[in-house]
């Protein structure tokens, strides 16, 4: 295996090792090293023993010595990479996987594991390349298709994600997680009936998994009767009663339907969870004054965009800030007859935001494929907005703001303030749904509303997608901006 002269004791050590007699196996391997300190097999199996007892630092020591003794063994480099990753030595682990692949380019597991590490290191293109190389070698392995689907889903590319999840199901029709994930991708694309069918299949395959029940409730929120959505959430909370998120959403629907006595036990149960507590604070913030009709409660992204465009009756500019891979701007372009303008640096976030580091959501300058009626404006907002306004006239009809950050959102609103008029509708993509919501897009808009004297109404909101849409009103049509919640 390691192209090293075997030792007469190796077979005995492996026999003990195979049957779980680890202490005896270790004793034999160390006995071999006493007379042959560079014996690759003994070093390798000592490393494997350390891995099996979760002592990865010790495993790294043995496996480094094994690599020195057998530098041309892809297996040893692969095992070393496994333990290096477990000790958070990610750069070294990546190097070890690359070394294993240089020795054996057909090493499927090494391609997959390297893809996983590159993904978590932020090298998305490198990760995709690894998974695709693995697929060339093992095209019928469902997990590779699934991993690629998850990666594209996380990169807000549901079209590509749906293709890979579909591949998984064609290979293994009973893959419940793939049915659930395909449902999520299809819901992002607005293909609601197909998504519901996927969730039903996932529920049938794994009835005690709460994810598909929770996901399905979101697609039932546009019904006049919310009982089906509530039923899905009740099922999810029965399966996972300690999940604070499920409890919040169930309480939200009861409260939205005017049953606070049924909502409060669920709200009380989730107050100790930071995320759920933040959601509850946001819900209390979003409630309209007593006696007023509640805004529309939605469950998937395209719903908010479609409804907001219907409500945006101004004849004017249609804009998006934060294009990334172009998912939402393609949807917007399909719903309007004229030009849609998209603004993005395509270099990612300019600063850290919550768990996202600066440069997250970067396409490394690569522009997405967009329809013919989309015009992309590349650059930081403080540079691209003034240039755009010099070239384009007229008011703003609709803005989709997917900036995440307070500073970026503030730049957009201040830059466009002179073009935002009564009837303009603004969709905020990250207004709620995370612990820092008060300090991000919400804060930027609240300050701008006071600064520019905007009165507004909330058109719709979604805790599933984190979107909130607002429509600017005539001054005499609503409370002053400082009073509007």
Helices and strands as residue ranges (DSSP letters): H 10-18, H 22-35, H 40-52, H 56-69, H 74-86, H 90-103, H 108-120, H 124-137, H 142-154, H 158-171, H 176-188, H 192-205, H 210-219, H 227-239, H 244-256, H 260-269, H 274-286, E 296-297, H 301-311, E 317-321, H 327-335, E 340-344, E 374-378, H 381-391, E 396-401, H 406-416, G 417-419, E 420-428, G 437-439, H 441-452, E 455-461, E 468-473, G 475-477, G 481-483
